[in-house]
Amino acid sequence: MDLNALATAHPDHWSKATAIRALTLDAVAAANSGHSGMPMGMADVATVLFERHLKFDAKAPAWPDRDRFILSAGHGSMLIYSLLYLTGYEDMTLEQVKNFRQWGARTAGHPEYGHAGGIETTTGPLGQGISNAVGFAMAEEIQRATYGKKAVDHYTYVIAGDGCLMEGVSQEAITLAGRHKLGKLIVMWDNNDITIDGPVSLSDRTDQPARFRAAGWDVIEIDGHDPEAIDAALTQAREGDLPTMIACKTHIALGHAAQDTSKGHGALTDADQMAAAKAAYGWTAGPFEVPAEVKAAWEAIGARGADARRAWEERFDTLPRAKRETFNRAYRLEAPNKLSATIKAFKKQMSETAPKLATRASSERVLEVVNPILPETVGGSADLTGSNNTKTADLGVFDVDNRAGRYVYWGIREHGMAAAMNGMALHGGVRPYGGTFMCFTDYARPAMRLAALMRIPTVFVMTHDSIGLGEDGPTHQPVEHLAISRATPNTYVFRPADTIETAEAWEIALTATETPSVLSLTRQGLPTVRTDHKTKNLTAQGAYVLADAEGKRQVILIATGSEVSVAMAARDMLQADGIGTRVVSMPCMELFAAQDEAYRKRVLPGGPVRVGIEAAVRQGWDQWLLGERGKWGKADFVGMDSFGASAPAEVLFDKFGITPQAVVDKVKALL
Amino acid sequence: MDLNALATAHPDHWSKATAIRALTLDAVAAANSGHSGMPMGMADVATVLFERHLKFDAKAPAWPDRDRFILSAGHGSMLIYSLLYLTGYEDMTLEQVKNFRQWGARTAGHPEYGHAGGIETTTGPLGQGISNAVGFAMAEEIQRATYGKKAVDHYTYVIAGDGCLMEGVSQEAITLAGRHKLGKLIVMWDNNDITIDGPVSLSDRTDQPARFRAAGWDVIEIDGHDPEAIDAALTQAREGDLPTMIACKTHIALGHAAQDTSKGHGALTDADQMAAAKAAYGWTAGPFEVPAEVKAAWEAIGARGADARRAWEERFDTLPRAKRETFNRAYRLEAPNKLSATIKAFKKQMSETAPKLATRASSERVLEVVNPILPETVGGSADLTGSNNTKTADLGVFDVDNRAGRYVYWGIREHGMAAAMNGMALHGGVRPYGGTFMCFTDYARPAMRLAALMRIPTVFVMTHDSIGLGEDGPTHQPVEHLAISRATPNTYVFRPADTIETAEAWEIALTATETPSVLSLTRQGLPTVRTDHKTKNLTAQGAYVLADAEGKRQVILIATGSEVSVAMAARDMLQADGIGTRVVSMPCMELFAAQDEAYRKRVLPGGPVRVGIEAAVRQGWDQWLLGERGKWGKADFVGMDSFGASAPAEVLFDKFGITPQAVVDKVKALL
């Protein structure tokens, strides 16, 4: 590259873009860690985007109608940190940039949601950002249709690298965006021909423009170092009705000795090479220094959107008050007042009628009463609508000609669904939930982990949650997936026993502000075990005494979900033999662990033998079976230690020994 | 569809294809469960494939040079069961077909590897089969280049549905196949326009032929009910140098009232509708009956390959004896005799030189001595070759012009890599291992579970296995992934403490025949803790006493991987205070759990306080901390309960309290 020609052709642009490159070199060198090449390669694209297109106000990072900028290639985190610092985001100080990748800094190795304004999502695991972006764009469409263009009218911009495009989840995202003609989604592909292992061609020769066109996208191919070409492409992209991919031909680590090499992907810390690169840029400022006029130019960009933001505020104020209140309430993640009363009334009715229902059907009944009073919910399923019971009559179907529809047919895309739901939650104003089979937690895992890490309340409706799904067999029978979700920090894993607990779990999931929820629901019908109505949400305590021992308490059976009724039947048999047996229902281990010790000991006092019952692996149970007993008490577990099998559900429960009789036998062996 | 015209145009074909449809209807009806429509829609394609193209011998299902047939759309399992029964596979009897989806039957809900000859892989989780197929085709290329066309020369055929093509992993598979010009891979897409939720267009409008072409495939579009068109397409596909996708336009549930509807996807059990469909086919046989002449025609197809198989055996016998022995040994999953001695010599050298190495570097050293004596290994990495340390000098790189290369640059495709490695292992003759970061277990999960379910010894090399990776931060720091892998039945999870244990873990992984292995390896350097050479593989016992208490044994520290040296340092401090402390290294919980009780009690006797140390969540540890203690002993755990943070590794261990001092403090609090 002839840097001099670039600098001469567009001197103002060049100095601004060079500030990004210089800060990146300095921060990575100070940390002796990080990824220099990507910010250096995409500095021109990012500069033009921020200067001429992105609608934002650095002083109001949470402005709801801002454009969203997502750095899907999260390893290039110094790109976004530079942009936020340069444009004047208040929490992105020079000190933060100097502390890149250090303990306590906002400038984590990869951009983390919540660390600073302007970081719209956590990226780094490749393919996630571009898939979140689909959810952002869908949420924008839904809100625009709901509240009108006065209130909502913005774009979602993504910078994605070769890694994002190679990850399978990006295909799910791209095809969703194409199917739904998400015209306000614009992806800038950093087409630099380099991955960590070497040239992209080592592992991939995909014709990316053709691939995107096949998915229903517009594609524009440009020189990613030519500001006018970048500007024209962004202008064209904004005008189109389809999502647009701008293929930006760039040089990774532009101007550095490592330019166009895989070495350029990593940390470029050699002092002489850094000096040479800066000299080539014509950059004479010292480390972490940005000349005042360059900083001023960037800050003007950061302030550029203030007028638009104020105009939006004025427009927003003209909306009917009820609309504004709902809009703001949803953005604050506050439930409407009616929710609590609605759940209570529903519980009362269910405890009185005591239906026998699969908890997936219970879940549908809850949604039927909840969705009408929570206009912010957006439901969906990964092509298992009838099985996941996620669709209620009032939602309408999100589509090109029905943007206000609140139900998404996600197709066979569990991972893309989960990542897009995260994007919706991050966008704000909507509360996404979506379903698949519990076993396919495996497909959605990377996004489920990120929901927990980002502290966003995405709801994963996971039905067919054990061998109880029957004939579909071990490929579809979760045995380790409760343990997997429970092992993940900051995740509520609910396994409700009946319709009442399902309603309680939904109430917690829909009022959560910082924690995603996994609802583990049965395919098979279950009796109502909570026939005694309590207004209190007992599931919020994680576990509680469902039925106490009659006579001397010799046994505590602890169970979840479909196995609570197994425990109740075992209790009947044990009590008939004069063995006092308490049944503890434990719909949420995380919430039980969060109770104070006194409550936990009240529910699980030391002394009696304990048997845990769950049609899943034992991992995660020993804390309740072996721990907190005060003194030595014997314990055992009734569950699964293999992958299940293909047969009718009742046969499987019998063959795998998850029956009241098996529980009784284990108890008697312990006594 | 005018069934009569189809029947009249190709009466012999029609009767054979109808046998599949009739058996499918009967089996699904008997089970009252399953998926009728797909086998009914793809019966014509499958019939032509088996009759005129697939090289197989029903009496010799394990013949190494057979063509492989993979039903990626595994829910259509009655298609393959019908084919295997009709062509005369001995273990697929009519009894089995009648017991479709019942306890103990080979005819599981979805096809399961190992249940019957001719089932090459377990499918059902969508996208897996087509991704396995890439590994099958790669293994064939590698073996053909290694042993010559005389010994290896076969195709891999896949039937995939819309679900497979929507799953992101299929994009990873398709682009890999295109990149590597896997010309002997042929995918038949069941293009029936239907998913469970409704028409495909509800959720997808991808131009699939364009998508495949963008990835470097040939595409042929045909009427999937026209036998001549099917035949011509397969002939053309076999001749090309590129992988070929044949888009087969079909009618799901052909001839049934539910044809071309999403209802047709599921179980079609209505007796009248079944009778009407059979009448429309002109099928007058009773349930599960196949007219003798039709069965005979099918059995002739099953025997069609016997001559080719015998000819292959004769050709194979002309290979040099050493080649034949290596070929057969690898197919039997037997390690060469030299392996054990090589590992012992390596361990001796390492215990004498006691290098300070990251276990990922230890792993590379092991591979350097192992790969030259195990020509069946095929290594690789998902674009982290230099970080995963998976490449050794002798392997060569698998490429279009170097088919004998044994190292695969998988690109940023963790899921596709894992699924393709499974395919390689299933193909036979090769032993795949591949690397990514431990945290990206999340991406590879669906395939890792299937390796365990299928009982195949795929090796997952997972480096950067804790906060010890440092500055990349929580998006890249696994904390729950050891628990996730350990929760999965039939999986060895190795977390070696040093180079010696790494060598022992590799020895077990490379001699395993029925269990996949996860090697959890550090980024950061670790001291050698096993400086006292033992020829015995101590890791094979799962846990062992690394250093016993001096004086009265008051404390047992149990640790894995990088925390074993933390435990050793804590032991030094405790012993200095006169507190007798044993250190137990526990590189593999699963193998320790498999030891007899006497050994477990010798290693972990009751009495002393126990502290577990692992830079990960506690889940999975309580069985060792709280269980099997004989009497009440106090216990605690030093590890992680959050997602980590971005900072240098040593800062993180200090901030998260995973240090010798923290261990000492916890021990003293317990004593």
Interface residues (C-beta under 8 A of the other chain):
Chain A: A31 S33 G34 G74 R101 Q102 W103 G104 A105 A108 G109 H110 E112 T122 T123 G124 P125 L126 G127 D162 G163 M166 E167 G168 V169 S170 Q171 E172 T175 L176 G178 R179 T195 I196 D197 G198 L202 S203 D204 R205 T206 D207 Q208 A210 R211 R213 A214 A215 G216 S381 D383 L384 T385 G386 S387 Y409 W410 G411 I412 R413 H415 G416 C439 F440 D442 Y443 R445 P446 R449 L450 A452 L453 G470 E471 D472 G473 P474 T475 H476 V479 E480 A483 I484 R486 A487 T488 P489 N490 V617 R618 Q619 G620 D622 Q623 L626 G627 K631 W632 D641 S642 F643 A645 S646 A647 P648 V651 L652 K655
Chain B: A31 S33 G34 G74 R101 Q102 W103 G104 A105 A108 G109 H110 E112 T122 T123 G124 P125 L126 G127 D162 G163 M166 E167 G168 V169 S170 Q171 E172 T175 L176 G178 R179 T195 I196 D197 G198 L202 S203 D204 R205 T206 D207 Q208 A210 R211 R213 A214 A215 G216 S381 D383 L384 T385 G386 S387 Y409 W410 G411 I412 R413 H415 G416 C439 F440 D442 Y443 R445 P446 R449 L450 A452 L453 G470 E471 D472 G473 P474 T475 H476 V479 E480 A483 I484 R486 A487 T488 P489 N490 V617 R618 Q619 G620 D622 Q623 L626 G627 K631 W632 D641 S642 F643 A645 S646 A647 P648 V651 L652 K655
